[in-house]
Amino acid sequence: MLSTFSTSRSRRLRAALLAAASATLVAATLPPPQPLGIGDPLFPYLGNPGYDVLAYDIAFTYKGDNTKPLDAVTKIDATATRRLDRINLDFTHGTVRSVKVDGVPARFATAGEDLVITPAEEVEAGDRTRITVRHTSDPGGEGGGWVRTTDGLAMANQADAAHRVFPGNDHPSDKAYFTFRITVPGRLTAVANGLPVARAVAGARTTVVYRTRHPMATELAQVSIGDSAVVRRQGPGDLPVRDVVPAADREVLEPWLKKTPDQIRWMEAQVGTYPFETYGLLIAGADTGFELETQTLSLFERSLFTGSVYPEWYVDSVMVHELAHQWFGDSVAPRTWSDLWLNEGHATWYEARYAQEHAGKALETRMRDAYRRSDGWRADGGPPAAPKPPTPGDQISLFRPVVYDGSALVLYALRQEIGKDAFARLERDWVRIHRDATATTADFTALASEVAGRDLAGFLKPWLYGRTTPPMPGHPDWRSDPPKAGKGAKSGETGVTPGLKRATIDESATRPGINPGRHTL
């Protein structure tokens, strides 16, 4: 006679065996696993069809060595948008140990940079399902994802690197809520997007839980682990502002950190209330060559603030660039990567306007110089709303001058065409209507036409898609230099701001030149 415990264990064993047999039978009737994508013009292999992710719950265990893989468990709640006999997730650069779908073990294989899952039973259209993947997350290698810092790790997932950290639907069109559970040695501090909701100490380890209150694209995920200080203050409307900085640098960084609340007030005066539950700077001891607008916690290099290369006005404008992204690019995410100009053009626009109002760097002078370079930028990188694909193996090369000052120039032209008041209404309506969602270039054109009271498609099309730069309204004397020797502007020739990372500063100019190795994303 079996005991109750033995009977229960026997039933679970039979269920697992039946599930495995069923999965094996299903797999035998299916074609070999293949990588999928949603056909993004610039990153066709990113994203996967057939489901909509609702939430991620990701647990990382960091043992104190940033050269070794972290243990991780990623749970994904999703709704099937069609019948699924297989589920593809974007994931690479980690070892998958097991997969369950709705608590039942599932078969899995890798194909390209996809994790291909065969559940024991097909998932019907409309069903909600939970996928649980136990895996490692490796901070080694190149191509983005984890960034090794002097004291730990941070994330830089733009544009296509989140799936080098955790499995998911790695495309900005599928935003979701995130929960992070991070276990670290007790001497270290872990912080992530959103707000802290729990903390527990077990022996020499501490686990913290962070959760977002707004949906987020995978490329904006951020986890910081290190010997860090968390500096807290109040922003406008009692907004919690928290900065994460190397503990040893807390005092030297304070003159920069205390600027953030006033910068938020300035942005709110332009486009409306800050869209998220918190904000702050993550200042990392790493040489990334860029800054990054990870949602609610923008990533910055320590050297930007502690070095003597950049004047104060320029660093301020970089801070505002990443802050502006919280509205443009984070709250309102691009539907496809070809809509990137909506992110970077707007962030550059407000960065430039802030430099004009606070440092006397004339916007018109900057836009005139951008106009002069614009044809070269278009030849080099494509028009703003139809950029050329990045160089294979160098995805950050997508972030060319044309999506920064070249796209801010489009906004300047639009303001010239419809007037400052209508343009201001358009900007506020844009972030209000599309808050916590995704939007396209066509959406922007339609809203601009509605606000202006006339069809602007004919005006905006050559500005967004033309190979050459149209005449500037109100400035018939402006001229664009032809591309040199049939090529676009070289990376050292452009003058793009924080947008295209930083470099040498020409104090006589209204903005810095570009350093080929530095970007502000």
C-alpha positions, 0 to 999 in steps of 0.5 A: 500500500502506497502512502499519501505522499508516495501516491502524490509523488507518483501522480506528479511523475506520471504527469511529467512523463505524459507531458514529456511524451506529448512534447516529444510527439509534437516535436516529431511532427514539426519542422526543425526549429528556426529563428523568427523575427517580426520583420523590422526593416533594420533588425529583421531577426528581432522580436517574435510573432504570435504572442504579446508579453504582458510582464517579465519577472527576472531573478538574477543571482550575482556572486561577486565576480563580474567575469562569471555568469549569473544564475537567472530565472526569467518568467514571462506572462504572455497572451497568445495572439494565434495558436502556438505549437512553438514559442520563440524567444530572443536569447543568446549568450547564456546557457538554458537549463530548463523551460516550463510552459504553464508549469509543465516541462517543455522541450527547447532548442536554439536556432540562431539567436532564438530559444525555440520552445515546444510546449507539451500542449499547444497554446490556443489563441487568446490564452494567457501563458507563463513561460519559465526559463532557468538560465545563466546570464553571461557578462562576457563578450561583446555586442552590448547587454551587461557592461562590466564596471569597476565594481560590478555590472550595469546594463546597456541593451540598446538596440538589440542586446537585451536578449544577451541578458535574458530571454524575451521578445526583444523589440520595442513594439512589445512593451511589458511590465518588469519585476527584478529580483536581484541577489548580491553579496551583502556588501554590494548595492543592487538597483533596477528600473522602477521602485523598490518593493521588497528587501530580504537578507539571508546570511551574507546575501541580500535580495532586493525586488524592484518593479516598474509601474509603467510598461517598458521596452526590453532595450530600456531594462537596467540593473546596477550592481556595485559598491554604490550609494543611492542618493535620494531627493524630491523632484517636482510634484514629490517625484522620488529622484534617486541617483546611483553613484560609486560610493566613493564619489558621492560628494564630488558628484553632488553638484551634478546630481542636484541639478536634476530636479530643476531639469525635470521642471524645465522639461515639464514646462515644455511637454507636461508631467514627467511620465514615470514613477521615479527618475535618476542618474546611474553613474557607472565606472565604465568607459562605454563611449555613450550615455543611455536613457534606460527607463527611470534610471539613465546610464552615464559614464563616471568620466563625463562628470569627473573629467575636465574635457567637457564644459559644464553647459555641455554636460548639462545638455547631455543630462537633459538629452537623456531626461528628454528620452523619458518622454520621447523613446521610453514612454512613447516608444518607436513601433519600428527601429526606423522610427528612431528619429522620433526618439533621438531627434526630440532628445536632441531638440530639447538638449539644444533648446536647454543649451540655448536658454541656459548657456546662450548657445543659439538654436538657430546657429546650430540648426543652420550648421546642421542644415549645411551638413544635412545632405552629407548626413543623409548620403551617409546614413539615409534620411531621418525616417528611413535610416540605413541598417547598421554595419554588421557586427556594429549595431551602435553604428545605427546612431549616426548624425542624421538621427540626432541633429539631422532629425532635430532639423526636421523638428525645426523645419516643422516649427518654422512651418506651423509656428511655435504655438502649434508646435508646442501643442503638438509636442504636448499632445504627442506624449499625452496621446501615446503615453505608455505605448508605441507610435510611428512616423505616420502617427506623428505626421497625422497628429501634426496635420490635426494640430496644424489644421491642414495636411502636412504629409506633403511637407514632411515627406521630403524632410523625413524620406528625401535623399536631399534636404528640402528648403528651410521655411523662413530661411531661403538662404540656407544651403547644404554642402554636397556630400564629399566624393560621393560619401556622407559626413565622416564621424569626426565631422558632424557636430552632433551633440549628446546624441552622437556621443561626445568628443572634442569641444569647440568653445567657439561653436554652439555645440561640440564636435563628434568624437567617433568613439562617443555617443549619447543614445 
